Amino acid sequence: MLPLDHIRILDLTRLIPGSYCTLLLADFGADVIKIEEPPVGDYERQIPPFIKGIASRFLQLNRNKRSLAVDLKKEDGKTVFKKLLKKADVVIESFRPGVMENLGLGYNVLSELNPRIIFCSISGFGHTGPWKHMVAHDLNILGIGGFLDLNRTSEGVPVIPGIQVVDIATGMFSAISILLSILARQKTGKGQFVDISMLDALISLVFDSARYYFTENRLPVPGGERLSGGLPNYNIYKTKDGRYLTVAALETKFKNKLLEILGCPDLIDRGDAMTSLSVTAEQRSKMGSFLGEIFETKTLKEWIDILGPLNVCVAPVNNMKEALDNAHLYEREMVIETTHPLLGSIKQIGTPVKLLDNPGKIGGYAPALGEHNEQILMELGYSQLECDLFLDSGVISREES
């Protein structure tokens, strides 16, 4: 028994936020039906790199889901969707506000058909406020929400982060909101509308930087605050071989132990220059330069061999290969191998949610476009003949093998 067995989710989303949300839920038993628009389906199917013609990110984000490729602009397609809705728990979509209403499938209509339905809508700016009709992607939200102003090079140039921060956070908040709504429904018997904004998700993440403005009425200094590079003992240093080392010896016990091993016990009593922003930036810079000179005397491997066993919060800056080819991650099932019916064994990222008694189901595969058309339609009572007629008329479609 998985925690979300018997929970059915109709997923109309495309790209990362919605797919990441429903991936988290599908891994724990939810019956996620991807409602995909013929003939292309989720845009993720078109994004490289590919494994034998199948998009690798689509494989990662859509395991354990079923695909129904149905045209919701056709009346028969709407009828199919409404029949599905009556047996569903959750609808999740990521269109601009108003699109579902224009299709005749907005929350007010759907909640009349199924009062227990939870309707989660993901958009850039939410369904209220003056920006609700604006379009935006992850990068735009990073800029509007202040993140890029904090994330700058030493020359002051904003840098695009290496992962889709907003998309992923939005997916996580969506999953949390859906689970909370399911718990609320157990008490009230009613579903509800869930309004998830990508900008809201990002603003929730920048709480630590917001405190400088709220408390001191000033802007945080990019690379200059306590946890963003302002402290010599919480920083990144270059090594002799051109690699990089992270040092996060914030606590006094870690800091003092590190200084002893580096051969500078005399600096322990002058620790304020490392652990306090009350000293001048020049003093902290001098201390950082001093440590930088020390770290450039050995290679990354040499430093890890020396400092790693001491547990003083020092670690390497790994590339993706080094990060993933890691026995610890395999032991934790964060790098897994699953079996795909066409591709055979493929590697994927596991789930970070570790439940001792309900460990989840992460061995499934992502569906081909329309792979489950007939299965889902027959569950609704349609005959094989009706399925064939839907296919001929373009109400449904499927990927040609």
Order of alpha helices (4+ residues) and beta strands (2+ residues): beta-alpha-beta-beta-beta-alpha-beta-alpha-beta-alpha-alpha-beta-alpha-alpha-alpha-beta-alpha-alpha-beta-beta-alpha-alpha-alpha-alpha-beta-alpha-alpha-beta-beta-alpha-alpha
